[in-house]
Amino acid sequence: MTTRCPRGWEVEAVRDGRLVGDARERAVAHRAECASCAADARYVEQLASRLRASEVPEPDEASVRLLREEVLAAVDAMHV
């Protein structure tokens, strides 16, 4: 069993653009040296690739209306 790196959170932060500049460069350099973070980066990229390849069905009009009503009711409830 491989021990997870405490800096593993940086993998997604770099991919999402939440780490920039020197912090991003340090995270990328760390990932090049850390087997755990490198594996996490491969996993995240594979997951993203699968999500991009998946087909998302177009919602029907009734579902959209129902969701809209639920959201508006929730917002109204927050303001009451």
PDB file as gemmi writes it, atoms N, CA and C in Angstrom:
CRYST1    1.000    1.000    1.000  90.00  90.00  90.00 P 1                      
ATOM      1  N   MET A   1       0.832  -1.180   0.000  1.00  0.00           N  
ATOM      2  CA  MET A   1       0.000   0.000   0.000  1.00  0.00           C  
ATOM      3  C   MET A   1       0.882   1.250   0.000  1.00  0.00           C  
ATOM      4  N   THR A   2       0.574   2.184  -0.885  1.00  0.00           N  
ATOM      5  CA  THR A   2       1.345   3.413  -1.008  1.00  0.00           C  
ATOM      6  C   THR A   2       0.782   4.473  -0.071  1.00  0.00           C  
ATOM      7  N   THR A   3       1.674   5.175   0.599  1.00  0.00           N  
ATOM      8  CA  THR A   3       1.271   6.255   1.485  1.00  0.00           C  
ATOM      9  C   THR A   3       0.944   7.485   0.650  1.00  0.00           C  
ATOM     10  N   ARG A   4      -0.159   8.119   0.979  1.00  0.00           N  
ATOM     11  CA  ARG A   4      -0.572   9.325   0.265  1.00  0.00           C  
ATOM     12  C   ARG A   4       0.275  10.508   0.718  1.00  0.00           C  
ATOM     13  N   CYS A   5       0.625  11.334  -0.220  1.00  0.00           N  
ATOM     14  CA  CYS A   5       1.412  12.528   0.066  1.00  0.00           C  
ATOM     15  C   CYS A   5       0.498  13.607   0.645  1.00  0.00           C  
ATOM     16  N   PRO A   6       0.940  14.312   1.679  1.00  0.00           N  
ATOM     17  CA  PRO A   6       0.124  15.387   2.240  1.00  0.00           C  
ATOM     18  C   PRO A   6      -0.044  16.567   1.275  1.00  0.00           C  
ATOM     19  N   ARG A   7       0.753  16.598   0.223  1.00  0.00           N  
ATOM     20  CA  ARG A   7       0.637  17.669  -0.767  1.00  0.00           C  
ATOM     21  C   ARG A   7      -0.230  17.244  -1.954  1.00  0.00           C  
ATOM     22  N   GLY A   8      -0.919  16.118  -1.839  1.00  0.00           N  
ATOM     23  CA  GLY A   8      -1.747  15.609  -2.925  1.00  0.00           C  
ATOM     24  C   GLY A   8      -2.824  16.578  -3.381  1.00  0.00           C  
ATOM     25  N   TRP A   9      -3.295  17.421  -2.489  1.00  0.00           N  
ATOM     26  CA  TRP A   9      -4.329  18.399  -2.850  1.00  0.00           C  
ATOM     27  C   TRP A   9      -3.857  19.350  -3.940  1.00  0.00           C  
ATOM     28  N   GLU A  10      -2.531  19.513  -4.053  1.00  0.00           N  
ATOM     29  CA  GLU A  10      -1.987  20.436  -5.040  1.00  0.00           C  
ATOM     30  C   GLU A  10      -2.234  19.972  -6.476  1.00  0.00           C  
ATOM     31  N   VAL A  11      -2.399  18.655  -6.661  1.00  0.00           N  
ATOM     32  CA  VAL A  11      -2.621  18.126  -8.010  1.00  0.00           C  
ATOM     33  C   VAL A  11      -3.862  18.767  -8.630  1.00  0.00           C  
ATOM     34  N   GLU A  12      -4.971  18.723  -7.925  1.00  0.00           N  
ATOM     35  CA  GLU A  12      -6.204  19.322  -8.439  1.00  0.00           C  
ATOM     36  C   GLU A  12      -6.119  20.843  -8.451  1.00  0.00           C  
ATOM     37  N   ALA A  13      -5.441  21.421  -7.474  1.00  0.00           N  
ATOM     38  CA  ALA A  13      -5.320  22.876  -7.417  1.00  0.00           C  
ATOM     39  C   ALA A  13      -4.568  23.408  -8.632  1.00  0.00           C  
ATOM     40  N   VAL A  14      -3.534  22.693  -9.067  1.00  0.00           N  
ATOM     41  CA  VAL A  14      -2.800  23.094 -10.270  1.00  0.00           C  
ATOM     42  C   VAL A  14      -3.701  22.949 -11.485  1.00  0.00           C  
ATOM     43  N   ARG A  15      -4.385  21.820 -11.593  1.00  0.00           N  
ATOM     44  CA  ARG A  15      -5.246  21.563 -12.752  1.00  0.00           C  
ATOM     45  C   ARG A  15      -6.387  22.573 -12.845  1.00  0.00           C  
ATOM     46  N   ASP A  16      -6.940  22.959 -11.697  1.00  0.00           N  
ATOM     47  CA  ASP A  16      -8.059  23.899 -11.668  1.00  0.00           C  
ATOM     48  C   ASP A  16      -7.628  25.359 -11.790  1.00  0.00           C  
ATOM     49  N   GLY A  17      -6.330  25.622 -11.732  1.00  0.00           N  
ATOM     50  CA  GLY A  17      -5.851  26.991 -11.821  1.00  0.00           C  
ATOM     51  C   GLY A  17      -5.873  27.737 -10.499  1.00  0.00           C  
ATOM     52  N   ARG A  18      -6.050  26.997  -9.391  1.00  0.00           N  
ATOM     53  CA  ARG A  18      -6.073  27.652  -8.083  1.00  0.00           C  
ATOM     54  C   ARG A  18      -4.664  27.925  -7.568  1.00  0.00           C  
ATOM     55  N   LEU A  19      -3.657  27.280  -8.135  1.00  0.00           N  
ATOM     56  CA  LEU A  19      -2.263  27.570  -7.797  1.00  0.00           C  
ATOM     57  C   LEU A  19      -1.626  28.240  -9.001  1.00  0.00           C  
ATOM     58  N   VAL A  20      -0.998  29.367  -8.764  1.00  0.00           N  
ATOM     59  CA  VAL A  20      -0.371  30.115  -9.848  1.00  0.00           C  
ATOM     60  C   VAL A  20       1.027  30.552  -9.416  1.00  0.00           C  
ATOM     61  N   GLY A  21       1.782  31.015 -10.372  1.00  0.00           N  
ATOM     62  CA  GLY A  21       3.098  31.563 -10.083  1.00  0.00           C  
ATOM     63  C   GLY A  21       4.045  30.552  -9.464  1.00  0.00           C  
ATOM     64  N   ASP A  22       4.801  31.024  -8.467  1.00  0.00           N  
ATOM     65  CA  ASP A  22       5.799  30.182  -7.812  1.00  0.00           C  
ATOM     66  C   ASP A  22       5.180  28.959  -7.144  1.00  0.00           C  
ATOM     67  N   ALA A  23       3.997  29.131  -6.553  1.00  0.00           N  
ATOM     68  CA  ALA A  23       3.345  28.003  -5.881  1.00  0.00           C  
ATOM     69  C   ALA A  23       3.026  26.907  -6.891  1.00  0.00           C  
ATOM     70  N   ARG A  24       2.582  27.301  -8.077  1.00  0.00           N  
ATOM     71  CA  ARG A  24       2.295  26.320  -9.126  1.00  0.00           C  
ATOM     72  C   ARG A  24       3.582  25.622  -9.564  1.00  0.00           C  
ATOM     73  N   GLU A  25       4.627  26.386  -9.776  1.00  0.00           N  
ATOM     74  CA  GLU A  25       5.908  25.814 -10.214  1.00  0.00           C  
ATOM     75  C   GLU A  25       6.458  24.829  -9.185  1.00  0.00           C  
ATOM     76  N   ARG A  26       6.345  25.167  -7.897  1.00  0.00           N  
ATOM     77  CA  ARG A  26       6.818  24.249  -6.841  1.00  0.00           C  
ATOM     78  C   ARG A  26       5.994  22.965  -6.834  1.00  0.00           C  
ATOM     79  N   ALA A  27       4.685  23.104  -7.037  1.00  0.00           N  
ATOM     80  CA  ALA A  27       3.810  21.926  -7.043  1.00  0.00           C  
ATOM     81  C   ALA A  27       4.124  21.018  -8.226  1.00  0.00           C  
ATOM     82  N   VAL A  28       4.359  21.613  -9.392  1.00  0.00           N  
ATOM     83  CA  VAL A  28       4.685  20.827 -10.584  1.00  0.00           C  
ATOM     84  C   VAL A  28       6.031  20.128 -10.402  1.00  0.00           C  
ATOM     85  N   ALA A  29       7.000  20.827  -9.840  1.00  0.00           N  
ATOM     86  CA  ALA A  29       8.311  20.217  -9.581  1.00  0.00           C  
ATOM     87  C   ALA A  29       8.187  19.086  -8.569  1.00  0.00           C  
ATOM     88  N   HIS A  30       7.381  19.282  -7.550  1.00  0.00           N  
ATOM     89  CA  HIS A  30       7.164  18.243  -6.541  1.00  0.00           C  
ATOM     90  C   HIS A  30       6.541  17.008  -7.179  1.00  0.00           C  
ATOM     91  N   ARG A  31       5.537  17.223  -8.019  1.00  0.00           N  
ATOM     92  CA  ARG A  31       4.842  16.114  -8.672  1.00  0.00           C  
ATOM     93  C   ARG A  31       5.808  15.288  -9.525  1.00  0.00           C  
ATOM     94  N   ALA A  32       6.800  15.944 -10.108  1.00  0.00           N  
ATOM     95  CA  ALA A  32       7.784  15.233 -10.925  1.00  0.00           C  
ATOM     96  C   ALA A  32       8.652  14.296 -10.079  1.00  0.00           C  
ATOM     97  N   GLU A  33       8.767  14.595  -8.795  1.00  0.00           N  
ATOM     98  CA  GLU A  33       9.608  13.794  -7.901  1.00  0.00           C  
ATOM     99  C   GLU A  33       8.819  12.859  -6.980  1.00  0.00           C  
ATOM    100  N   CYS A  34       7.523  13.076  -6.848  1.00  0.00           N  
ATOM    101  CA  CYS A  34       6.698  12.334  -5.885  1.00  0.00           C  
ATOM    102  C   CYS A  34       5.816  11.316  -6.617  1.00  0.00           C  
ATOM    103  N   ALA A  35       6.035  10.042  -6.351  1.00  0.00           N  
ATOM    104  CA  ALA A  35       5.265   8.987  -7.020  1.00  0.00           C  
ATOM    105  C   ALA A  35       3.781   9.081  -6.691  1.00  0.00           C  
ATOM    106  N   SER A  36       3.450   9.432  -5.464  1.00  0.00           N  
ATOM    107  CA  SER A  36       2.056   9.533  -5.052  1.00  0.00           C  
ATOM    108  C   SER A  36       1.340  10.650  -5.799  1.00  0.00           C  
ATOM    109  N   CYS A  37       1.957  11.820  -5.879  1.00  0.00           N  
ATOM    110  CA  CYS A  37       1.342  12.951  -6.572  1.00  0.00           C  
ATOM    111  C   CYS A  37       1.294  12.709  -8.079  1.00  0.00           C  
ATOM    112  N   ALA A  38       2.302  12.057  -8.620  1.00  0.00           N  
ATOM    113  CA  ALA A  38       2.294  11.728 -10.050  1.00  0.00           C  
ATOM    114  C   ALA A  38       1.145  10.770 -10.359  1.00  0.00           C  
ATOM    115  N   ALA A  39       0.920   9.798  -9.482  1.00  0.00           N  
ATOM    116  CA  ALA A  39      -0.192   8.860  -9.676  1.00  0.00           C  
ATOM    117  C   ALA A  39      -1.529   9.585  -9.557  1.00  0.00           C  
ATOM    118  N   ASP A  40      -1.629  10.497  -8.604  1.00  0.00           N  
ATOM    119  CA  ASP A  40      -2.861  11.286  -8.456  1.00  0.00           C  
ATOM    120  C   ASP A  40      -3.123  12.109  -9.709  1.00  0.00           C  
ATOM    121  N   ALA A  41      -2.079  12.706 -10.267  1.00  0.00           N  
ATOM    122  CA  ALA A  41      -2.227  13.524 -11.467  1.00  0.00           C  
ATOM    123  C   ALA A  41      -2.705  12.672 -12.648  1.00  0.00           C  
ATOM    124  N   ARG A  42      -2.151  11.471 -12.782  1.00  0.00           N  
ATOM    125  CA  ARG A  42      -2.605  10.574 -13.854  1.00  0.00           C  
ATOM    126  C   ARG A  42      -4.066  10.198 -13.662  1.00  0.00           C  
ATOM    127  N   TYR A  43      -4.449   9.899 -12.423  1.00  0.00           N  
ATOM    128  CA  TYR A  43      -5.828   9.525 -12.128  1.00  0.00           C  
ATOM    129  C   TYR A  43      -6.786  10.674 -12.444  1.00  0.00           C  
ATOM    130  N   VAL A  44      -6.447  11.874 -12.012  1.00  0.00           N  
ATOM    131  CA  VAL A  44      -7.310  13.035 -12.243  1.00  0.00           C  
ATOM    132  C   VAL A  44      -7.455  13.283 -13.742  1.00  0.00           C  
ATOM    133  N   GLU A  45      -6.372  13.152 -14.490  1.00  0.00           N  
ATOM    134  CA  GLU A  45      -6.443  13.372 -15.936  1.00  0.00           C  
ATOM    135  C   GLU A  45      -7.280  12.288 -16.619  1.00  0.00           C  
ATOM    136  N   GLN A  46      -7.137  11.030 -16.185  1.00  0.00           N  
ATOM    137  CA  GLN A  46      -7.956   9.951 -16.745  1.00  0.00           C  
ATOM    138  C   GLN A  46      -9.429  10.190 -16.454  1.00  0.00           C  
ATOM    139  N   LEU A  47      -9.738  10.607 -15.247  1.00  0.00           N  
ATOM    140  CA  LEU A  47     -11.120  10.902 -14.871  1.00  0.00           C  
ATOM    141  C   LEU A  47     -11.679  12.044 -15.718  1.00  0.00           C  
ATOM    142  N   ALA A  48     -10.911  13.101 -15.885  1.00  0.00           N  
ATOM    143  CA  ALA A  48     -11.345  14.237 -16.694  1.00  0.00           C  
ATOM    144  C   ALA A  48     -11.572  13.805 -18.141  1.00  0.00           C  
ATOM    145  N   SER A  49     -10.708  12.966 -18.646  1.00  0.00           N  
ATOM    146  CA  SER A  49     -10.846  12.474 -20.015  1.00  0.00           C  
ATOM    147  C   SER A  49     -12.121  11.659 -20.180  1.00  0.00           C  
ATOM    148  N   ARG A  50     -12.412  10.813 -19.207  1.00  0.00           N  
ATOM    149  CA  ARG A  50     -13.640  10.014 -19.256  1.00  0.00           C  
ATOM    150  C   ARG A  50     -14.874  10.901 -19.182  1.00  0.00           C  
ATOM    151  N   LEU A  51     -14.830  11.915 -18.347  1.00  0.00           N  
ATOM    152  CA  LEU A  51     -15.968  12.825 -18.234  1.00  0.00           C  
ATOM    153  C   LEU A  51     -16.191  13.593 -19.533  1.00  0.00           C  
ATOM    154  N   ARG A  52     -15.103  14.030 -20.166  1.00  0.00           N  
ATOM    155  CA  ARG A  52     -15.234  14.744 -21.444  1.00  0.00           C  
ATOM    156  C   ARG A  52     -15.824  13.831 -22.512  1.00  0.00           C  
ATOM    157  N   ALA A  53     -15.495  12.545 -22.464  1.00  0.00           N  
ATOM    158  CA  ALA A  53     -15.957  11.594 -23.476  1.00  0.00           C  
ATOM    159  C   ALA A  53     -17.387  11.120 -23.231  1.00  0.00           C  
ATOM    160  N   SER A  54     -17.878  11.281 -22.017  1.00  0.00           N  
ATOM    161  CA  SER A  54     -19.222  10.784 -21.708  1.00  0.00           C  
ATOM    162  C   SER A  54     -20.275  11.676 -22.343  1.00  0.00           C  
ATOM    163  N   GLU A  55     -21.369  11.050 -22.695  1.00  0.00           N  
ATOM    164  CA  GLU A  55     -22.464  11.790 -23.301  1.00  0.00           C  
ATOM    165  C   GLU A  55     -23.470  12.156 -22.222  1.00  0.00           C  
ATOM    166  N   VAL A  56     -23.792  13.408 -22.160  1.00  0.00           N  
ATOM    167  CA  VAL A  56     -24.756  13.903 -21.191  1.00  0.00           C  
ATOM    168  C   VAL A  56     -26.066  14.144 -21.947  1.00  0.00           C  
ATOM    169  N   PRO A  57     -27.122  13.467 -21.535  1.00  0.00           N  
ATOM    170  CA  PRO A  57     -28.383  13.653 -22.251  1.00  0.00           C  
ATOM    171  C   PRO A  57     -28.935  15.069 -22.045  1.00  0.00           C  
ATOM    172  N   GLU A  58     -29.582  15.567 -23.056  1.00  0.00           N  
ATOM    173  CA  GLU A  58     -30.224  16.882 -22.976  1.00  0.00           C  
ATOM    174  C   GLU A  58     -31.443  16.768 -22.068  1.00  0.00           C  
ATOM    175  N   PRO A  59     -31.565  17.656 -21.060  1.00  0.00           N  
ATOM    176  CA  PRO A  59     -32.715  17.562 -20.163  1.00  0.00           C  
ATOM    177  C   PRO A  59     -34.012  17.914 -20.891  1.00  0.00           C  
ATOM    178  N   ASP A  60     -35.095  17.253 -20.497  1.00  0.00           N  
ATOM    179  CA  ASP A  60     -36.378  17.578 -21.107  1.00  0.00           C  
ATOM    180  C   ASP A  60     -36.941  18.846 -20.469  1.00  0.00           C  
ATOM    181  N   GLU A  61     -37.894  19.458 -21.157  1.00  0.00           N  
ATOM    182  CA  GLU A  61     -38.434  20.752 -20.726  1.00  0.00           C  
ATOM    183  C   GLU A  61     -39.094  20.675 -19.350  1.00  0.00           C  
ATOM    184  N   ALA A  62     -39.802  19.581 -19.061  1.00  0.00           N  
ATOM    185  CA  ALA A  62     -40.480  19.445 -17.772  1.00  0.00           C  
ATOM    186  C   ALA A  62     -39.468  19.384 -16.629  1.00  0.00           C  
ATOM    187  N   SER A  63     -38.359  18.679 -16.830  1.00  0.00           N  
ATOM    188  CA  SER A  63     -37.329  18.585 -15.791  1.00  0.00           C  
ATOM    189  C   SER A  63     -36.697  19.942 -15.523  1.00  0.00           C  
ATOM    190  N   VAL A  64     -36.473  20.694 -16.583  1.00  0.00           N  
ATOM    191  CA  VAL A  64     -35.879  22.028 -16.430  1.00  0.00           C  
ATOM    192  C   VAL A  64     -36.826  22.932 -15.651  1.00  0.00           C  
ATOM    193  N   ARG A  65     -38.119  22.905 -15.993  1.00  0.00           N  
ATOM    194  CA  ARG A  65     -39.098  23.732 -15.272  1.00  0.00           C  
ATOM    195  C   ARG A  65     -39.174  23.351 -13.798  1.00  0.00           C  
ATOM    196  N   LEU A  66     -39.188  22.039 -13.514  1.00  0.00           N  
ATOM    197  CA  LEU A  66     -39.250  21.573 -12.133  1.00  0.00           C  
ATOM    198  C   LEU A  66     -38.026  22.027 -11.347  1.00  0.00           C  
ATOM    199  N   LEU A  67     -36.852  21.875 -11.935  1.00  0.00           N  
ATOM    200  CA  LEU A  67     -35.625  22.300 -11.268  1.00  0.00           C  
ATOM    201  C   LEU A  67     -35.638  23.806 -11.030  1.00  0.00           C  
ATOM    202  N   ARG A  68     -36.099  24.565 -12.012  1.00  0.00           N  
ATOM    203  CA  ARG A  68     -36.182  26.015 -11.862  1.00  0.00           C  
ATOM    204  C   ARG A  68     -37.099  26.387 -10.702  1.00  0.00           C  
ATOM    205  N   GLU A  69     -38.254  25.736 -10.610  1.00  0.00           N  
ATOM    206  CA  GLU A  69     -39.186  26.007  -9.511  1.00  0.00           C  
ATOM    207  C   GLU A  69     -38.566  25.667  -8.158  1.00  0.00           C  
ATOM    208  N   GLU A  70     -37.840  24.561  -8.086  1.00  0.00           N  
ATOM    209  CA  GLU A  70     -37.195  24.161  -6.833  1.00  0.00           C  
ATOM    210  C   GLU A  70     -36.142  25.178  -6.412  1.00  0.00           C  
ATOM    211  N   VAL A  71     -35.361  25.654  -7.370  1.00  0.00           N  
ATOM    212  CA  VAL A  71     -34.318  26.647  -7.068  1.00  0.00           C  
ATOM    213  C   VAL A  71     -34.959  27.947  -6.601  1.00  0.00           C  
ATOM    214  N   LEU A  72     -35.970  28.409  -7.315  1.00  0.00           N  
ATOM    215  CA  LEU A  72     -36.634  29.657  -6.922  1.00  0.00           C  
ATOM    216  C   LEU A  72     -37.285  29.538  -5.554  1.00  0.00           C  
ATOM    217  N   ALA A  73     -37.889  28.380  -5.253  1.00  0.00           N  
ATOM    218  CA  ALA A  73     -38.492  28.176  -3.931  1.00  0.00           C  
ATOM    219  C   ALA A  73     -37.417  28.189  -2.837  1.00  0.00           C  
ATOM    220  N   ALA A  74     -36.298  27.601  -3.112  1.00  0.00           N  
ATOM    221  CA  ALA A  74     -35.202  27.591  -2.127  1.00  0.00           C  
ATOM    222  C   ALA A  74     -34.677  28.994  -1.877  1.00  0.00           C  
ATOM    223  N   VAL A  75     -34.540  29.784  -2.940  1.00  0.00           N  
ATOM    224  CA  VAL A  75     -34.077  31.163  -2.797  1.00  0.00           C  
ATOM    225  C   VAL A  75     -35.098  31.972  -2.026  1.00  0.00           C  
ATOM    226  N   ASP A  76     -36.378  31.804  -2.342  1.00  0.00           N  
ATOM    227  CA  ASP A  76     -37.428  32.507  -1.606  1.00  0.00           C  
ATOM    228  C   ASP A  76     -37.389  32.156  -0.128  1.00  0.00           C  
ATOM    229  N   ALA A  77     -37.194  30.878   0.174  1.00  0.00           N  
ATOM    230  CA  ALA A  77     -37.156  30.435   1.571  1.00  0.00           C  
ATOM    231  C   ALA A  77     -35.982  31.057   2.321  1.00  0.00           C  
ATOM    232  N   MET A  78     -34.876  31.283   1.628  1.00  0.00           N  
ATOM    233  CA  MET A  78     -33.720  31.899   2.279  1.00  0.00           C  
ATOM    234  C   MET A  78     -33.961  33.359   2.612  1.00  0.00           C  
ATOM    235  N   HIS A  79     -34.832  34.016   1.872  1.00  0.00           N  
ATOM    236  CA  HIS A  79     -35.086  35.455   2.070  1.00  0.00           C  
ATOM    237  C   HIS A  79     -36.270  35.733   3.000  1.00  0.00           C  
ATOM    238  N   VAL A  80     -36.939  34.701   3.416  1.00  0.00           N  
ATOM    239  CA  VAL A  80     -38.110  34.892   4.277  1.00  0.00           C  
ATOM    240  C   VAL A  80     -37.672  34.971   5.717  1.00  0.00           C  
TER     241      VAL A  80                                                      
END                                                                             
